[in-house]
Amino acid sequence: MTEHLTTRTNLPEPLASLLQIYSPSREESEAVDYLVGWMQTHGFEAYVDEAGNAVGILDGGANEAGHPTQDLMLLGHIDTVPGYIPLAVRGGKLYGRGAVDAKGPLAAFAAAAAELGPQPGWRIIVIGAVEEESATSKGARQVVGDFSPALAVIGEPSRWNRLTLGYKGRLLLDYTFARTLSHRAGPDIGACEIAVNYWNAVEAWVAEWNQGKDRLFDQLMPSLRRFHSEDDGFEERAEMTLGFRLPPTLGPDAFQQELAALNNGGVLSFYGGEPAYRSSRNTPLVRAFLAAIRSQGARPGFVVKTGTSDMNVVGPVWQCPIVAYGPGDSSLDHTPEEHITLAEWKRGVQVLVEMMRLLTRSPG
């Protein structure tokens, strides 16, 4: 039986309220205002920054040893892909757009930090970034210049007992071919065929490049995201959007040159380029997470992802220990059945509390 959430007395906050507010990229302001207000009532100094991000800070002040205050960054994102999913509970699962990607992890950050409270010698910073689901990554690009944390956690689903160490890179390409219209019975190749020929040439180049690379994380992954054609009686046009997931050994600039060399007369427009990023597993941050997961009775694991996240933006700049973490099943990202198990979300919160307790109360 489905419970529609006219009352939410048994549901955790700020998770339930965030899910009830629809906030696709570039329409995040209502959700941002809610999260800022929630954090203000739970001990944070909270505000909306210049990019529209929700920022909350728990400042513990100087510690007794007189060490400089350090920043622990918990960077989630508050936007979602389009497609409203009514908030509902079924069998202990909370349904709603963003339950997994990535309001679930963001809400866990805020709830865990509020439960732990300020820690001497540390500033715990929770951010709900805007436009992560857009190629602009507007929120992360603001944050990367505003803060320089000692440690950082990116809020993305990995299951409550696993850490994500890296993400593939990305490049997007809009291809357009236009030509004067000719009779379909003539010898000239049409715009659609020319566009398809370019896609086939790209696929063949990628297949050759991927030879001998067995791991998916090491492969170049192409996708044809959009195809559109039209004519006005005088000119015909074919348009495609191609997407590429890039391995660590192939950056967006180098691959862009290869795609340009394959061009068969189309107009190429590149955007959304991000290099792949992989972090170290031998850091105090990872060790604290491993201990925290074990404290909840599980054996921790590691993953790398074939998508991208704000780690791709901030990791190369901050150059600090960084991982991605968050409760939720990433196979449900962007799907009509997106949901999070409430029991898993609560365990994720406790892992985060213990991780932060271990880090902030360790000597030095």
C-alpha positions in Angstrom: 0.0 0.0 0.0 1.3 3.5 -0.9 1.4 6.2 1.7 1.1 9.6 0.0 2.9 12.0 2.2 0.3 14.4 3.5 1.9 13.8 6.9 5.5 12.9 7.3 5.9 12.3 11.0 7.8 9.1 10.6 10.0 10.2 7.7 13.5 11.6 8.2 14.3 15.2 7.4 15.6 17.0 5.5 15.3 14.0 3.1 11.5 13.9 2.8 11.0 17.6 2.3 13.9 17.9 -0.2 12.3 15.1 -2.3 8.9 16.7 -2.2 10.4 19.9 -3.8 10.9 19.4 -7.6 14.3 20.9 -8.5 15.6 20.0 -11.9 18.8 21.9 -13.0 18.3 25.7 -13.1 15.1 25.4 -11.1 16.7 24.7 -7.7 15.9 27.9 -5.7 12.9 26.5 -3.7 14.9 23.5 -2.6 17.9 25.6 -1.8 15.9 28.0 0.3 14.4 25.0 2.2 17.8 23.4 2.9 19.3 26.7 4.0 16.4 27.2 6.4 16.7 23.7 7.7 20.4 24.1 8.4 19.9 27.4 10.1 17.5 25.8 12.6 20.0 23.0 13.2 23.0 25.0 14.3 24.6 25.9 10.9 25.6 29.3 9.7 23.8 28.9 6.4 23.3 31.1 3.3 22.8 31.1 -0.5 26.0 31.8 -2.4 26.5 33.7 -5.6 25.9 30.7 -7.8 22.7 29.8 -5.9 24.2 26.9 -3.9 22.9 26.1 -0.4 25.9 26.5 2.0 25.9 25.4 5.7 28.9 25.7 8.0 29.4 24.2 11.5 32.4 26.2 12.8 34.0 24.5 15.9 36.6 27.2 16.4 40.2 26.6 17.4 41.1 23.4 19.3 43.0 23.2 22.5 46.3 22.4 20.8 46.1 25.6 18.8 46.3 23.9 15.4 44.9 25.9 12.4 41.2 25.2 11.7 40.7 22.7 8.9 37.7 22.4 6.5 35.9 19.1 6.0 33.8 19.6 2.8 30.6 17.6 2.2 29.7 18.6 -1.3 26.4 17.2 -2.6 24.1 18.5 -5.3 20.5 19.6 -5.0 19.4 19.6 -8.6 18.0 16.5 -10.4 17.3 15.4 -13.9 13.8 16.3 -15.2 10.8 14.1 -14.5 8.7 14.5 -11.4 8.1 11.4 -9.3 5.4 11.9 -6.6 6.7 11.3 -3.1 5.5 8.0 -1.7 6.5 5.2 0.6 6.2 1.6 -0.4 7.6 -1.3 1.6 10.1 0.8 3.4 11.3 2.5 0.2 11.0 6.3 -0.2 10.2 7.2 -3.9 11.0 10.6 -5.3 13.1 12.3 -8.0 16.6 12.7 -6.4 16.1 10.0 -3.8 19.3 8.4 -5.1 20.9 11.0 -7.3 21.6 12.9 -5.3 19.3 14.5 -2.6 19.5 11.2 -0.6 23.3 11.6 -0.1 23.0 15.4 0.4 20.3 15.0 3.0 22.5 12.4 4.7 25.4 14.9 4.8 23.2 17.6 6.4 21.6 15.2 8.9 24.9 13.6 9.9 26.7 16.9 10.4 23.8 18.3 12.5 23.8 15.1 14.7 27.6 15.4 15.3 27.6 19.1 15.8 30.5 21.5 15.7 34.0 20.0 16.4 36.9 22.1 17.8 39.6 22.7 15.1 37.2 22.0 12.2 34.7 23.7 10.0 32.3 21.1 8.6 30.8 22.5 5.4 27.7 21.1 3.8 26.9 22.3 0.3 23.9 21.6 -2.0 25.3 22.5 -5.4 23.3 23.6 -8.3 23.5 22.4 -12.0 25.5 19.3 -11.4 23.2 17.4 -13.8 24.0 20.1 -16.4 27.3 20.3 -18.4 27.8 23.7 -16.8 28.5 22.4 -13.2 27.8 25.9 -12.1 27.6 25.2 -8.4 30.9 23.2 -8.2 32.7 25.9 -10.2 31.7 28.4 -7.6 32.6 26.2 -4.7 36.1 25.3 -6.0 37.1 28.9 -5.8 35.5 29.7 -2.5 37.0 26.9 -0.4 40.2 25.0 -0.1 39.3 22.0 2.2 41.7 19.6 3.9 39.3 16.7 3.1 36.3 16.4 0.8 33.4 14.0 0.3 31.2 14.2 -2.8 27.6 13.2 -2.3 26.8 10.5 -4.9 25.2 7.0 -4.4 27.6 4.2 -3.8 25.5 2.1 -1.4 26.0 2.8 2.3 29.0 0.4 2.6 31.1 1.4 -0.4 33.3 4.3 -1.5 33.7 5.7 -5.0 37.3 6.5 -5.8 37.0 7.8 -9.3 34.9 9.0 -12.2 35.4 8.8 -16.0 35.8 12.1 -17.9 33.3 13.5 -20.4 33.1 15.3 -23.8 30.0 16.4 -25.6 29.7 17.2 -29.3 27.0 18.8 -31.4 27.4 17.9 -35.1 25.6 19.7 -37.9 25.7 19.1 -41.6 23.7 21.3 -44.0 23.5 21.0 -47.8 21.4 22.3 -50.7 18.5 20.0 -51.3 18.6 17.8 -54.4 16.3 15.2 -55.9 16.2 12.0 -53.8 16.7 9.9 -57.0 19.9 11.7 -57.8 23.5 10.6 -57.0 24.1 13.0 -54.2 24.4 11.7 -50.6 21.9 13.3 -48.3 22.7 15.1 -45.1 21.4 12.3 -42.9 23.6 9.8 -44.6 26.6 12.1 -44.2 25.9 12.5 -40.5 25.5 8.8 -40.1 28.8 8.2 -41.9 30.5 10.5 -39.4 29.0 8.6 -36.5 30.2 5.3 -38.0 33.7 6.7 -38.5 33.8 7.7 -34.8 32.6 4.3 -33.7 35.2 2.6 -35.8 38.0 4.8 -34.3 36.7 4.2 -30.8 36.6 0.4 -31.3 40.2 0.4 -32.5 41.3 2.6 -29.6 39.6 0.3 -27.1 41.4 -2.9 -28.3 43.2 -4.6 -25.5 41.5 -2.5 -22.8 39.4 -5.0 -20.7 38.2 -2.8 -17.9 35.2 -0.6 -18.6 36.8 2.2 -16.6 39.8 2.2 -19.1 37.6 2.2 -22.2 36.3 5.1 -24.3 32.5 4.9 -24.3 30.6 6.7 -27.1 26.8 7.4 -27.2 24.5 8.9 -29.8 22.3 11.1 -27.7 20.2 12.9 -30.3 19.5 12.9 -34.0 17.3 15.4 -35.8 16.8 16.2 -39.5 14.8 18.7 -41.4 14.5 20.5 -44.7 12.7 23.7 -45.9 12.5 22.8 -49.6 15.8 24.5 -50.3 18.3 23.1 -47.7 18.4 20.0 -45.7 20.1 19.6 -42.3 21.1 16.8 -40.0 22.0 17.4 -36.4 23.4 15.0 -33.8 24.6 15.2 -30.2 27.3 12.7 -29.3 28.5 12.0 -25.8 31.7 10.4 -24.7 32.9 8.9 -21.4 36.6 9.3 -21.3 39.1 7.1 -19.5 42.0 8.5 -17.4 44.4 8.0 -20.3 42.5 10.2 -22.8 41.7 13.8 -22.0 39.0 15.9 -23.6 41.5 18.1 -25.5 43.4 15.3 -27.1 40.2 13.4 -28.0 38.7 16.6 -29.5 41.5 16.7 -31.9 40.9 13.1 -33.0 37.2 13.9 -33.6 38.0 17.0 -35.6 40.4 14.9 -37.8 37.5 12.5 -38.6 35.2 15.4 -39.7 33.5 14.9 -43.1 32.4 18.5 -43.6 30.1 19.0 -40.6 30.2 21.8 -38.1 31.5 20.6 -34.8 30.7 22.2 -31.5 32.5 20.8 -28.4 31.5 21.4 -24.8 31.2 19.8 -21.4 34.8 18.6 -21.4 36.0 17.1 -18.1 39.0 14.9 -17.5 38.7 11.7 -15.6 39.7 11.8 -12.0 40.7 9.0 -9.6 41.7 9.5 -6.0 44.0 7.5 -3.6 42.6 4.9 -1.3 45.6 5.4 1.1 44.4 8.5 3.0 43.1 9.4 6.5 39.7 10.1 4.9 39.4 6.6 3.4 40.7 4.9 6.6 38.0 6.8 8.7 35.3 5.7 6.3 36.5 2.1 6.3 36.4 2.0 10.1 33.0 3.7 10.2 31.5 1.2 7.7 32.9 -1.7 9.7 31.4 -0.2 12.9 28.0 -0.7 11.3 28.7 -4.4 10.7 29.7 -4.5 7.0 32.7 -5.2 5.0 33.6 -2.0 3.0 34.2 -2.0 -0.7 35.5 0.3 -3.5 34.1 1.3 -6.9 34.9 3.5 -9.8 32.1 5.0 -11.9 31.7 5.3 -15.6 29.8 8.6 -15.2 31.0 12.0 -14.0 30.4 14.0 -10.9 31.5 17.2 -9.2 34.7 15.3 -8.2 35.8 15.8 -11.8 35.6 19.6 -11.2 36.9 20.1 -7.7 39.4 17.1 -7.4 42.1 18.4 -9.8 42.0 21.9 -8.1 41.8 21.0 -4.4 44.3 18.1 -4.6 43.2 16.9 -1.2 42.0 13.4 0.0 38.6 13.0 -1.7 36.0 10.2 -2.2 32.4 10.0 -3.2 29.9 8.5 -0.8 26.2 8.2 -0.3 23.5 5.7 0.4 21.5 4.5 -2.5 21.6 2.2 -5.5 23.1 4.1 -8.5 21.4 1.8 -11.0 18.2 3.7 -10.1 19.8 7.1 -11.2 17.5 9.0 -13.6 14.9 6.2 -13.8 11.1 6.4 -13.3 11.4 4.1 -10.3 14.0 6.1 -8.4 13.8 5.4 -4.7 15.9 4.9 -1.6 15.5 2.3 1.2 14.9 4.2 4.4 16.9 1.7 6.4 19.9 2.1 4.1 19.7 5.9 4.3 19.8 5.8 8.1 22.8 3.5 8.1 24.5 5.9 5.7 23.9 8.8 8.1 25.5 6.8 10.9 28.5 5.9 8.8 29.0 9.6 8.1 28.6 10.6 11.8 31.2 8.0 12.8 33.6 8.9 9.9 33.5 12.6 11.0 33.9 11.7 14.7 37.0 9.7 13.9 38.5 12.4 11.7 37.8 15.4 13.8 38.7 13.9 17.1 42.0 12.2 16.0 45.2 13.7 17.5 46.9 16.5 15.5 
